[in-house]
Amino acid sequence: MDFRPEHFGGLLHLAHPRLLLWLDENLASVFKQDPGQDVCRHTELTEGGPSQRESLLGAPIEVHMNLSERCWTGCSHCYVDATPSGPVMNPARACRLLDLMADARVFHVALGGGEPLDYPALLEVAHHARKRGIVPNLTTSGTGLNEKTAFRLTRVFGQINVSLDVPPGQGDSFRSDLHVAEQSLVMLRKYSKNVGINMVLSRKTFRQLNKIIALASKLGLGEVELLRLKPGGRASSIYEKERITASQGIELLPRVLSLAIKYRTAIRMDCSLAPFIYYHRPNLDVLSFFNIRGCEAGNMLAGVDASGNLKACSFSPWIEGPAEHMLDFFGNKGAFTIFNELEQTLGEPCASCDYLELCRGGCRAVAYFLTGQASSPDPECPVVLGLPSPYVSLKTAMISWIGRSE
Amino acid sequence: MRQKKEKTRFSHILSLKTGLNPNSSSLGANTTWLLVWSSALAIFGPVLSLAIRGIAAVRKKDKPGNT
């Protein structure tokens, strides 16, 4: 159990069950050892800051760290443009950055790449994170995994996901090593139940959604995480051809929920898919309570690339500075300005949308790539596209029907 | 005159996040909760609050110096 005070009360991190709880001041007071001594950095750093963002945390809950931008698989949708000769983070530097995160009381770190299994000091870095009270998690293609490594990985990482967009032998994929990915999943699952699949959604892979969830269920995996294709690195050249269509975006949430029931598998969706969830107008309180949120870059989330640059999230096109200065950025309303001022700078239809506070205009990486403007609404959001929500259509039809009968 | 009873301040869990996110690029929200917990939300929060408060009270009591 780990507690971090915040301006609203505090965050309580539980290892078993794996939960992060936002507590109000009254409940948080039970866990504060000395309320005067351990004040939230948020209030110290942000006096007079230009932004009005009230929900800003004192530090991210998780940081995504790319240890290496080296990879031999050459996936066409790689957002970091990983190559066999890409930059690699020095392990000593990685551990120093983890120390800073521990000082800021970050709870989780997601280690990725490139291919992190090719990073020689992966286990040492992960053990260092554990030693400093941070839970390390891992995403890998599975290339080069053997039984011994699988066992050692499952001992230190909290959650391991293997990237797989299409079941082997079932059609076009961004990658060629589908059997390797499946074998890796089988190996990892032998030693831990905290193993899952990362699936990048494109207009081609969308058709494989059922099969991927079925495969996860068959292998007894804990979860599937669905990711939106992002226009970074090599993916920027295929983005407009491969992104999901508007009708697939609309179909996504109903399909995901029905598959979750059918296969009894937990399905996570990444923050950039939030507009496709909110389009169906789910209950705001439920969304807020379960943190089904859109862009939390620079607040709940931060990213560090293999060259040691701090970003608001891994996909952000903007480098904020060297990651060694992260403590000056966390909880600072004057930092990550593009992200922290979104609620003021986003135009219509976001400005008047009921879901603005949670959605925050969709994915910045996508919006900037397609419009060239940092604070433009996500152009792929069905609401921005002007597609009528089924809920609104039903409501309008009922109102007009009632009007007619009178 | 009878003094007005002070209003009890209830403790609240404002929100929660389950699981761990291994992805190096997103926050990862478990959308299954939309389905499963929508109807149970009304009772889940207070019950969990009570449980945590109970655990915390026991821990406080067990600390040396507390009687």
Interface residues (C-beta under 8 A of the other chain):
Chain A: F8 G9 L12 P17 R18 L19 L20 L21 W22 L23 D24 N26 L27 V30 F31 I61 E62 H64 M65 N66 Y79 H108 A110 L111 G112 G113 V135 N137 L138 T139 F157 G158 Q159 I160 N161 N194 G196 N198 G222 E223 E225 L227 K230 L253 V256 L257 A260 I261 A266 I267 R268 M269 D270 C271 S272 A274 I277 P282 N283 D285 V286 L287 S288 F289 F290 N291 I292 R293 E296 M300 L301 G303 C313 S314 F315
Chain B: R9 F10 S11 H12 I13 L14 S15 L16 K17 T18 G19 L20 N21 P22 N23 S24 S25 S26 L27 G28 A29 N30 T31 T32 W33 L34 L35 W37 S38 L41 G45 L48 S49 I52 R53 A56 A57 K60
